[in-house]
Amino acid sequence: MKRIVKYIFGPLALIILACLLYGFLIEPLLLVRRDVTIASPHYKGPPLKILLLSDFHIGGPNINAKRIQDIVIKTNQHGPYDAVLIAGDFINGHVPRVQRDAADRADIEQGIDYLGALNGGLKIYASLGNHDTWYSKSVVTRTLNTAGIAVLDNDSVMMGRFCIVGIADFDTDRPDIYAAQNCTSDAIKIVITHSPDALAFAPKNSALIVSGHTHGGQINLPFIGRRVTSTRAGQAYAYGLKSYRGSPVFITAGIGTSILPARFRAPPEYVVITLRPAQD
């Protein structure tokens, strides 16, 4: 019996320890590029190159202003992009801004300011997340706008023949089915929202919908999957390329962490999307 324990449970314990060390100390510090080609039935035209980012959680473990600057430099190496979409949760934690010390506030807002350099400061659009509201929705919006990032909170804006639509956070705000009201009738709609729970509020026949919030489950266990998504949608919309009412949806794992400062088989990522027409 002792030999069984020695030769089975001993190696198993080492494997578990190695996974824990990797999940807490290594994977959260990674940044992988995810290339995705999406053939949309609601898009016509030449391929569109889009950078998708989400869930920075600035102020959390391993995410300070300097790391945001490094992320900007790395992602810009693969540009320019036709558009940059950021799906919310710029801020980490549940503590309101007024209860944080000056150094914490300064680093958070410096990190947001660095994001204004994405894509050379051009065509950057964002929705807000639940943590942004808990920090201060008005301050986050103002800081993003000052950095040159257009915040679309139940709002939309034309970008040539495209209409970028931003839907408010499902958990801490009120998503609006009329968020696309500024779109022309023939506009190609591209939608940003923080959580996949807000998919029902996206306009029909959207060429692309992007979101974050799930962190790809953050812990993605073999045979068990991405169990913790903090959404009503659950594992069905935990990560990756999906479809909703005929529109393609991409849910990114994002950058930072929340609650547990670990990632396992759900590394921090930036997503380079090539949007093209579906084949006839």
C-alpha positions as a printed NumPy array, in Angstrom:
array([[  0.   ,   0.   ,   0.   ],
       [  2.829,   2.386,   0.859],
       [  4.405,   1.681,  -2.531],
       [  1.116,   2.565,  -4.26 ],
       [  0.992,   5.851,  -2.377],
       [  4.608,   6.542,  -3.232],
       [  4.39 ,   5.802,  -6.961],
       [  0.928,   7.246,  -7.653],
       [  0.106,   9.956,  -5.182],
       [  3.653,  11.307,  -4.976],
       [  3.888,  12.204,  -8.7  ],
       [  0.27 ,  13.396,  -8.655],
       [  1.065,  15.818,  -5.84 ],
       [  4.048,  17.147,  -7.814],
       [  1.873,  17.661, -10.894],
       [ -0.719,  19.565,  -8.869],
       [  1.985,  21.709,  -7.281],
       [  3.502,  22.467, -10.697],
       [  0.084,  23.445, -12.068],
       [ -0.525,  25.754,  -9.123],
       [  2.846,  27.455,  -9.522],
       [  2.258,  27.862, -13.252],
       [ -1.275,  29.177, -12.752],
       [ -0.323,  31.761, -10.138],
       [  3.2  ,  32.763, -11.159],
       [  3.591,  32.242, -14.902],
       [  0.433,  32.249, -17.009],
       [ -0.986,  35.558, -15.64 ],
       [  2.202,  37.27 , -16.868],
       [  1.919,  35.949, -20.415],
       [  0.453,  37.811, -23.378],
       [ -0.474,  35.752, -26.409],
       [ -1.669,  36.918, -29.8  ],
       [ -4.867,  35.223, -30.97 ],
       [ -5.529,  35.465, -34.718],
       [ -9.124,  34.842, -35.728],
       [-10.729,  35.018, -39.157],
       [-14.489,  35.53 , -39.02 ],
       [-16.653,  35.069, -42.083],
       [-19.789,  37.089, -41.421],
       [-23.038,  36.738, -43.374],
       [-23.765,  40.39 , -42.587],
       [-20.535,  41.843, -43.926],
       [-19.626,  42.779, -47.47 ],
       [-16.404,  44.397, -48.512],
       [-12.652,  43.912, -48.215],
       [-11.267,  42.205, -45.098],
       [-11.353,  44.363, -41.993],
       [ -8.547,  44.129, -39.425],
       [ -9.728,  44.653, -35.829],
       [ -7.823,  44.581, -32.533],
       [ -9.908,  43.3  , -29.604],
       [ -8.854,  43.876, -25.992],
       [-10.721,  43.514, -22.714],
       [-10.542,  43.168, -18.934],
       [ -7.277,  44.919, -18.14 ],
       [ -8.161,  45.173, -14.44 ],
       [ -5.586,  47.893, -13.888],
       [ -4.589,  48.041, -10.25 ],
       [ -4.928,  44.292,  -9.811],
       [ -2.158,  41.705,  -9.45 ],
       [  0.498,  42.075, -12.155],
       [ -1.364,  44.9  , -13.935],
       [  0.015,  48.398, -13.443],
       [  0.489,  51.345, -15.783],
       [  3.886,  50.091, -16.955],
       [  2.431,  46.76 , -18.058],
       [ -0.336,  48.569, -19.949],
       [  2.324,  50.576, -21.758],
       [  4.141,  47.346, -22.669],
       [  0.885,  45.823, -23.97 ],
       [  0.266,  48.883, -26.136],
       [  3.76 ,  48.681, -27.613],
       [  3.374,  44.974, -28.373],
       [ -0.058,  45.194, -29.957],
       [  0.926,  48.197, -32.06 ],
       [  3.656,  46.114, -33.68 ],
       [  0.934,  44.212, -35.529],
       [ -1.017,  47.276, -36.658],
       [ -2.27 ,  49.463, -38.056],
       [ -5.816,  48.286, -37.443],
       [ -9.015,  49.409, -39.09 ],
       [-10.454,  49.683, -35.578],
       [ -9.579,  48.909, -31.955],
       [-12.388,  47.602, -29.748],
       [-12.063,  47.436, -25.951],
       [-14.803,  45.546, -24.107],
       [-14.573,  47.095, -20.646],
       [-13.256,  46.437, -17.143],
       [-10.349,  48.825, -17.313],
       [-10.296,  48.887, -13.495],
       [ -9.741,  46.15 , -10.915],
       [-11.602,  45.585,  -7.682],
       [-14.843,  46.695,  -6.062],
       [-13.5  ,  49.724,  -4.162],
       [-14.829,  53.13 ,  -5.304],
       [-12.313,  55.69 ,  -6.477],
       [-12.951,  57.992,  -3.519],
       [-11.808,  55.264,  -1.131],
       [ -8.487,  54.607,  -2.887],
       [ -5.218,  56.311,  -2.136],
       [ -3.715,  58.873,  -4.496],
       [ -0.948,  56.584,  -5.774],
       [ -3.444,  53.871,  -6.703],
       [ -5.688,  56.331,  -8.543],
       [ -2.744,  57.883, -10.366],
       [ -1.419,  54.527, -11.608],
       [ -4.857,  53.405, -12.773],
       [ -5.515,  56.59 , -14.682],
       [ -1.998,  56.643, -16.134],
       [ -2.619,  53.135, -17.433],
       [ -5.829,  54.265, -19.123],
       [ -3.969,  57.221, -20.619],
       [ -1.382,  54.866, -22.158],
       [ -4.206,  53.059, -23.974],
       [ -4.769,  56.208, -26.012],
       [ -1.606,  55.331, -27.958],
       [ -3.151,  52.131, -29.321],
       [ -3.185,  52.112, -33.119],
       [ -1.421,  55.451, -33.181],
       [ -4.352,  56.958, -31.304],
       [ -6.808,  56.277, -34.123],
       [-10.226,  54.581, -34.194],
       [-10.364,  53.295, -30.619],
       [-13.805,  52.452, -29.22 ],
       [-14.762,  51.12 , -25.807],
       [-17.665,  49.881, -23.754],
       [-17.603,  49.949, -19.956],
       [-17.584,  46.999, -17.554],
       [-18.923,  46.336, -14.082],
       [-15.628,  47.169, -12.348],
       [-15.496,  50.515, -14.154],
       [-18.885,  51.418, -12.691],
       [-17.824,  50.354,  -9.196],
       [-14.685,  52.519,  -9.481],
       [-16.425,  55.574, -10.999],
       [-18.22 ,  55.437, -14.309],
       [-17.911,  59.172, -14.845],
       [-14.171,  59.298, -14.099],
       [-13.385,  56.27 , -16.264],
       [-15.414,  57.738, -19.129],
       [-13.74 ,  61.136, -18.81 ],
       [-10.242,  59.609, -18.594],
       [-10.862,  57.442, -21.658],
       [-12.247,  60.369, -23.645],
       [ -9.269,  62.505, -22.682],
       [ -6.99 ,  59.735, -23.949],
       [ -8.807,  59.83 , -27.299],
       [-10.892,  56.692, -26.759],
       [-14.57 ,  56.956, -27.672],
       [-16.775,  55.469, -24.953],
       [-19.99 ,  54.044, -26.383],
       [-22.408,  53.529, -23.509],
       [-25.75 ,  52.626, -25.104],
       [-24.535,  54.741, -27.981],
       [-23.254,  54.377, -31.518],
       [-21.062,  56.247, -33.955],
       [-20.527,  56.012, -37.686],
       [-17.031,  55.125, -38.936],
       [-17.309,  55.474, -42.681],
       [-19.776,  52.823, -43.824],
       [-19.512,  51.055, -40.456],
       [-21.457,  51.779, -37.298],
       [-19.732,  50.958, -34.007],
       [-22.35 ,  50.212, -31.343],
       [-21.583,  50.084, -27.62 ],
       [-24.044,  48.413, -25.246],
       [-23.982,  49.134, -21.503],
       [-22.884,  46.554, -18.964],
       [-25.5  ,  43.931, -18.177],
       [-24.762,  43.651, -14.435],
       [-24.326,  47.246, -13.294],
       [-26.208,  49.241, -15.912],
       [-29.185,  49.007, -18.265],
       [-28.448,  47.781, -21.781],
       [-30.596,  49.514, -24.385],
       [-31.977,  47.929, -27.549],
       [-31.856,  51.401, -29.129],
       [-28.079,  51.778, -28.737],
       [-27.722,  51.63 , -32.546],
       [-29.962,  54.655, -33.07 ],
       [-27.17 ,  56.68 , -34.702],
       [-26.526,  54.026, -37.346],
       [-27.705,  54.671, -40.887],
       [-30.07 ,  52.116, -42.378],
       [-27.386,  50.595, -44.601],
       [-24.527,  50.712, -42.058],
       [-22.501,  47.607, -41.256],
       [-22.938,  47.199, -37.492],
       [-20.08 ,  46.14 , -35.211],
       [-21.066,  45.785, -31.554],
       [-19.048,  46.034, -28.324],
       [-20.444,  45.003, -24.959],
       [-18.712,  43.894, -21.787],
       [-20.635,  40.724, -20.99 ],
       [-22.121,  38.112, -23.318],
       [-25.243,  38.355, -21.15 ],
       [-26.077,  41.521, -23.116],
       [-26.138,  39.78 , -26.499],
       [-29.928,  40.005, -26.646],
       [-29.619,  43.807, -26.876],
       [-27.404,  43.771, -29.971],
       [-29.084,  44.904, -33.176],
       [-30.165,  42.141, -35.52 ],
       [-27.907,  41.305, -38.458],
       [-24.805,  42.668, -36.723],
       [-21.691,  41.898, -38.726],
       [-19.74 ,  41.22 , -35.516],
       [-20.344,  41.303, -31.751],
       [-17.427,  41.266, -29.286],
       [-17.332,  40.963, -25.508],
       [-15.161,  39.932, -22.583],
       [-15.96 ,  39.626, -18.859],
       [-15.624,  35.818, -18.647],
       [-11.795,  35.804, -18.661],
       [-12.199,  32.596, -20.661],
       [-13.2  ,  30.992, -17.378],
       [ -9.797,  32.115, -16.026],
       [ -9.278,  28.525, -14.845],
       [ -9.858,  26.083, -17.714],
       [ -9.548,  22.559, -16.354],
       [ -9.152,  19.491, -18.586],
       [-12.406,  17.5  , -18.89 ],
       [-14.181,  20.064, -16.697],
       [-13.853,  23.178, -18.802],
       [-14.432,  26.86 , -18.169],
       [-16.855,  26.532, -15.285],
       [-16.661,  30.001, -13.705],
       [-17.73 ,  32.695, -16.169],
       [-19.699,  35.109, -13.935],
       [-22.454,  35.136, -16.544],
       [-25.926,  33.74 , -16.971],
       [-24.818,  32.494, -20.381],
       [-22.373,  30.078, -18.717],
       [-20.049,  27.782, -20.636],
       [-21.984,  28.199, -23.876],
       [-20.481,  31.7  , -24.204],
       [-17.399,  31.295, -22.029],
       [-14.798,  31.931, -24.702],
       [-14.062,  32.1  , -28.394],
       [-16.05 ,  32.302, -31.597],
       [-19.778,  31.765, -31.172],
       [-22.986,  32.712, -32.943],
       [-26.054,  34.565, -31.675],
       [-29.162,  34.954, -33.821],
       [-27.052,  34.488, -36.923],
       [-24.406,  37.076, -35.962],
       [-20.827,  36.022, -35.191],
       [-19.693,  36.673, -31.617],
       [-16.18 ,  36.599, -30.198],
       [-15.656,  36.479, -26.424],
       [-12.067,  37.189, -25.396],
       [-10.251,  35.94 , -22.289],
       [ -8.902,  39.458, -21.757],
       [ -5.764,  40.524, -19.929],
       [ -6.083,  40.656, -16.14 ],
       [ -7.538,  38.532, -13.368],
       [-10.339,  38.972, -10.861],
       [-10.944,  37.46 ,  -7.4  ],
       [ -8.302,  34.739,  -7.834],
       [ -4.942,  36.076,  -9.125],
       [ -4.392,  33.049, -11.35 ],
       [ -5.007,  31.766, -14.861],
       [ -4.768,  28.215, -16.121],
       [ -5.159,  27.317, -19.797],
       [ -6.797,  30.713, -20.346],
       [ -3.801,  33.   , -20.913],
       [ -4.   ,  36.788, -21.223],
       [ -4.504,  37.654, -24.859],
       [ -5.008,  40.267, -27.498],
       [ -7.124,  39.21 , -30.423],
       [ -6.482,  40.239, -34.026],
       [ -9.724,  39.665, -35.901],
       [ -9.946,  39.56 , -39.679],
       [-13.566,  40.173, -40.592],
       [-14.53 ,  39.119, -44.097],
       [-17.696,  38.239, -45.993],
       [-19.107,  34.742, -45.707],
       [-18.672,  32.568, -48.769],
       [-21.684,  32.513, -51.078]])
